[in-house]
């Protein structure tokens, strides 16, 4: 029996890359899956429902349960349709996996409004499109022990601030904030929410120009960067075993899985009256600067006593 036996999942971006790997692995672990993919190019142009249909057909041929949808995930009607399809076809919804995304990379000074809007739309509105009806469904179940799961996809590009991806980085950090909010807001309905920042070779990463790439990879390195290596973490997070973990961002790349810390204040100035700007600046330079530059607090404290 698989780790997801009897569970039902909606997976966006499930026709290619990471989403397709997750859909196949979910089905192999016993889940019934609703696969959504608009089938666009990497920049969001065009559309082809073939990829979603192909993955669903492959799963059914292997004895699994899957249906496909080729709708635009940033259209709220699509998100509603996916949730309804899961309930009508398979009787319920347990897991929502939001993978769908596009890239339109530019330095911020070359980034047009249309490219900003398109990326924000797919990533952020695309998450809202599915989370909104899914959360309504789970709230109606009134089951605090429901073991419902939301798995969102962020990116190292957002967490590290990729310089040529201002739109993508902003959207992916927005996904992190959304995940924090969902974890707190939906906990009493039996829902956990986590985000994955993946590292894998996909058709999106293939858009990186040759002169920006590292040296040619070996066969072992290519295998390590397979999207299939992201799927095990997504399986675990979708299982009933993962209920202890919520509101966190995890990394998955190759054969490594990591847990990010959540933002927290690491040093604070406490005043007793409105700040004088000159005094505030001096105190920040004395107390924050070395920490912000990356020195451990213990090193900072030692150096401060010498100044």
N, C-alpha and C positions, 0 to 999 in steps of 0.2 A: 504494500500500500504506500502511495506517495505522500509526501509531506502536505500536499494540497488536496488530498482526496476529498471529493464532494464539495469543494469550494468553487465559487463563481467569480470570475474576474473580468473587468473591462480594461483593455490595454490600448492606449492611443499610440500612434506612430508604430503600430505593430506589423507593418508590411515589410519593413527593411531594418537592417542594422540591429541596434540594441533592442528595440521593441519586438522585432521578429524573434530574436534569440530568447527573449523573456516569454513570448507567447508559446513557442515550442516547448520550452522547459516547463512552463506552467502546465501545459497539457500532459506532458510526460509524467508530471508529479500528481496527476489526477484532477486538475482543475478543468472546468468548462470555461471557455474564453470567448469574449466578444472582441474582435480585432478591428480597430479603426485605423485607416490610413487614407489620406486624400491622394497619395501617390504623386506628389509634386516633385519638381526638381529640388536641389538643395537650397535654392533661394526662395522657394515657395511658389514658383511659377507652374502653371499648367495643372494637370490632375489626371489620375488614372487609378481606377479602383482595382486594377489587376493585382498589384502587390498584396493587398489585404486578402483578396480572394484566393491567391495562390497559397499563402501561408495557412489560411483556414482549410483549404482543400488538402494540403499536406498533412495537417493534423488529423483531419477526418479519415484520410487514407490509412493513417497509422493507428486508427481505432479510438481517437480522441473526439472531443466535442468542441466544435468551434463554428462561429458564424462571423461574417465580415460586413464591414460598413465602410463606404468610401466617402463619407461626408467631411466637410470642412470643420475641424475641431474648434475653431474660433467662432463658429456660428453656434449660439446657445441651443438652437433646435437640434443640432447634432448631439451635443452632450446629453440632452434629455432623451433623445432617441436611443442612445447607447444604454443608458440606465434602464429604460423601459424594455429594451430588447433582452437584456440580461434576465430581468424578472419574468418576462413573458415566455422566453425560450427555455430558461433553466431554473426558474422558480424563485430566484433570490439574487442578491448581490453582496459579496463579501469583501472584494478587493478592487480598488481603483488604482491603476498604474498609469501615470501621465508622462509619456516619453516624447510625444510629438514635438518637433522643433524644426526651425530653419536657420540659415545663416545669411547675413548680408554684411560682410565685413568691410569696414572702412575706418580710417582714423577719423576722429570726431570732426575735424575741420573739413573733411570730405564727405561726411555722412549726411545724405539728404533726408528730408522729412519723411518721404515715402518709405525709405529703408528703415528708419527708426520705427515708424508706425507698424510696418509689416512684422518685424521681429517681436515687438512688444505684444502685438495682437495675438500671434500664434502661441507664444509662451505663456503670457499671463492670462489673457482672456481664454486661451485654450484650456488652462487649468480651471479657471472659474466655470467654464462651460460644463465640465464633468463633475466638479466638486459640488456645485450648487444642487443639482438634482440628486446626486448620491447622498449628500448630507440630509436632504429632506427625506429621502427614503429611509435612511438609518434612524432618523429621529422618530419617524412614524412607527418603527419596530419596537420602540421603548424597551430596549434590551441592553442594559448596562454591561452585560457579559457577552455582548455580541461578537467579539473578536473581529471587528471590521477594520480594514486596513486602507490607508491612503499612502501611496508611494509616489512622491513627486521627483522630478529630475531637475537638479540644479547643474552647476558646472564649475570646474576649477577656474574657468575664464572669469566667472563672477567673483569667486572667493579670493582669487589672486589679482583680479583687476587687469585682464588682458588688454593691452593698450590699443589694439586694432579692432576691438569688439565692444565698443561702448554700448551699443544697443543690446547686444547679446548678454554682456556682463550685467547690465542694469536689469534685464528681464530675469536672469537666473538668480540674482540676489533677491529680486522680488519674490521668486519662488521660495527662497529660504524663509523670508518674513511671513509669507502665506502659510508655510508649513508650521512655523511656531504658533501662529494664530489658530490654525485648525487643531493642533494638538491640545491646546488649552480649551478651545471652544466646544470641541466635540467629545471630549473624554467621557463625560457623563452618559453619552449614548453608546459607549462601547467601541469608540473609534480611536485608533492611533494614527499618527501622521509623521512620516519621516521623509527625508530627501536623500537622494543619491547623487554624488558628483562623480560621473564616470570618466574613465580614461580608456578609450578603445579606438581602433581603426574602423571608421565608418565612411559612408559617402560624404558626410559633412566634413570630416577631417581631411578627406581627399581633395577638398577645394583649396587647401593650403598650397601656395605656389611652391614650385620645386626649390627656388632659391632660399625659401624660408624653412626648409626641412632639415632635419638632422641627417647624418650619414645614412646610406642605404642599410636597411635592416636585414638581419639574417632570417632564415626560416623559423628559427626558434623565437626570435623577437616578434615576428609576424604572428605566430601562433599565440604568443603571450598577449598580444594586443587584440585578440579576437573579441567581438561583442559577446560571444558565448560566455566569456569569463565574468561578465557583469551579472548574468542571470542567477547564479547561486545566491547572491546577496538578496536579489529581488524575491527569490523563492522564500528564503528564510523570513524576510520582512512581511511577506504575505501570509505566512503560516500562523497558526494559533499559538505557536511557541514564542512569538516575538512580542507578546503583549506587555512585557516589562520595559520596552524601549519606545519612547515617543518624543516628538519635538526635537529630534536630532538630525544632523546632516552627517552622512557617511561617505567615504570615498571608496571607489572600487576601480582598480586598474591592474590588468594582468592577474597575478596571483596574490595581490595584496588588497586587504580591506582595512580601512582606517575609520576612526571616530573623531570628528571635529569637535573642538570645544565650542560652546555657545558664547556669544559676546558677553563680556563682563567688565566692570570698571577695575582697572589694575592699579590705579593711583588716583587720589582725590585731594583737592584743596578745600578746606572748610573755612568760610569766612563768618564774620558776625555782623557785617553791614555790606551795603552795595560796594562792588569792587571798583577801586581806582584802576584804570586800565594799565598805567605804568607799573603799579605794584603787581597786578595780576600777571602781566607779561613776564616780569622778573621771576616771580614764583614758578610760573610754568616752565621757564627756561631752566631754572634750578632743579625742579622736581619732576618734570615730565620729559625733558629733552633726551636725556640719556636712555630712559626707558623706551621712548618712542624710536630711538635709533637702534634698539635691539639688544641693549645690554641687560643681562639678568638683574633683577632687583638687588641681589646681594653684592654684585660688582658695583652697581650704582651707589649703594649705600657706602661702600668702602671708599669710592672716589670722592663722594660728597664730603666726607670728613677731612679729606686732604686739601680741599679748595678753600 
